[in-house]
Amino acid sequence: MAIEAREMVGKGEVPGVLFEKEGTLSLRISRVRVLNEEGKKAIGKPIGTYITIETDGIRNKEQKFIKRICEAIAREINKMLNISLNSTVLVIGLGNWNVTPDSLGPKVIEKIFVTKHLIEYMPESYNPEEGIRPVCALSPGVLGITGIETGEIIMGVVNRVKPSALIVIDALASRSLERIGASIQISDTGIHPGSGVGNKRMGITKEIIGIPVIAIGVPTVVDAATIANDTLEKVFDSIEREIKPGTELFKLVTNLSKEEKYRMIKEVLSPYVGELVVTPKEIDSLIEDAAHVLAHGINLALHPGIKYEDLNNLLIH
């Protein structure tokens, strides 16, 4: 996640990167803007805008906040989606529906309000002023299921359907246990499927696909090195309070940065377990709740004529 990449650099200003925060304790919004090559090099993220919405409302199933979260998602998408209301949008749900932590994308697609076919076959009933946009959706699966690069499938669909913009949903990997199922990242830089767990795949970006790509994700896994590193941080904090300043042990504890500790743990774990990732035991529920929130937020953004209260009725199949 971009916000984590920014945090790893430090608390001060980072050249080429703008960082803003707003909101309340129940709904926090952070914006990381990578402005140039200097910023790209500093945090390792492509030039563009990264929005992170953080809330415990999803994980705690707090219904009074769900509507606010969905509306916040819709607002941020609309800021990036600079196209007319009669322009087609293709929504893609990345991931493997057979693996729960990776099934977020397909789960969201099940709840997207698709309208392109209705508008095509009943054009006389379509009026853009009613706030309904032509929308189509697809879950292309993963390379291990289809034998085809997901990016190639998407390019084929884009070339045939010719949408004006693409929205891609995928599960993310986080370096913070607190963000699992409680954060939503929205960016205008596209996505590289599998990159969070060490799998290099064809990128789904404007440069490759040829149309604007908005990427939306929720972290569902955290790597084992992060858990070990967080534990080590707490141990080091306790040791630091007990040992005398100036000793060799004190220097060792205080001089190692969080990033250096993380790299050391990765080096220890890699020969034995590789890229080990961990997910919460309640992941089934987290995926369902996150899919519900993302789908409703996307539906509100793409169809401004629909009210939040009407969405559940519209999506009954």
C-alpha positions, 0 to 999 in steps of 0.5 A, a space after each residue: 500500500 502507498 501509505 505504508 511505503 510513505 510511512 516507511 520513509 519517515 515522518 518528515 517531508 519526502 521530496 516529490 511526495 505530498 501527504 495529506 490527512 483528513 476525517 475523524 477517528 471513525 473514518 480517516 482519509 489519507 492522500 499520497 500524491 507522487 508528483 515526479 520521478 524523485 517521489 517515485 524513487 523515494 517510496 517505490 510507487 508510480 507517479 499518481 494519486 493514492 487514496 486510503 480510507 481507514 475505518 473500523 466500521 467494516 470490520 466491526 459491522 457498524 451499520 451506522 458507518 457503512 453508508 458513510 464509507 460507501 459514500 466516501 468511496 463514491 466521492 473519491 472514485 468520481 474525483 478520478 473518473 473524469 468521463 461523461 455519464 453516457 460513457 461505458 465503464 468496465 469493472 474487473 474483479 481480480 483474484 481466485 474465487 477458490 481462495 478466500 483471501 484472494 476472492 474479493 474481486 469476484 465477490 464485488 463483481 457479483 454485487 455490481 449493478 450492470 446496465 450495458 446490456 439493458 441500454 444496448 437492447 432497450 435504447 428507447 428506455 435509456 436516458 442519461 439524465 436519470 443518472 444511470 451509466 452503461 456498466 459491464 463487469 467481469 471476473 477473469 480468474 487467475 493465470 493458474 485457472 485460465 492459462 492466460 495472463 489476466 492482463 491479456 484477457 482484459 485487453 481483449 475485452 477492452 478492445 471489443 467493448 471499448 469502455 472509456 474507463 476501467 475499474 479494477 478490484 483486487 485483494 492487497 497485502 499489508 505490512 500492518 495487522 491493523 489495516 487488514 479488512 479495515 482499509 481501502 486503497 483507491 489509486 489512478 495508477 492501475 495495478 500489477 496483480 500478485 505483486 503484493 505476494 511476490 508474483 510478477 504479472 502483466 500490469 493493468 495500467 493506462 500505459 498498457 491497456 490504453 484507457 484510464 484505470 482506477 485500482 481499488 483494493 482492501 488488504 486481506 493478508 499480511 506477511 509473516 515477517 511483518 508479524 515477527 517485526 511488530 513483535 520484535 519492535 515491542 521487545 526492543 521497546 521493553 529492552 530499551 527502557 531497561 538497559 543503560 544508555 551507552 552500552 553496546 546492547 543499547 546501541 544495537 537496539 536503538 540504531 537498527 531501523 524498522 526497515 533493517 529489522 524487517 529485512 533481517 527477519 525476511 532473510 531468516 524466514 525466506 530459506 524455510 517458508 518463502 513468501 509466507 502470508 497470514 490471514 485472519 481466521 474470520 477472513 470469510 466474513 471480512 471478505 463478504 463485508 468488504 465486498 458489500 462496501 466496495 460494490 455499493 461505493 462503486 455503484 453509487 459512483 457509477 450511477 449517481 441517479 441511484 440512492 444508497 437505500 435502493 441498492 440492496 433491492 436492485 441487486 436481488 437476482 
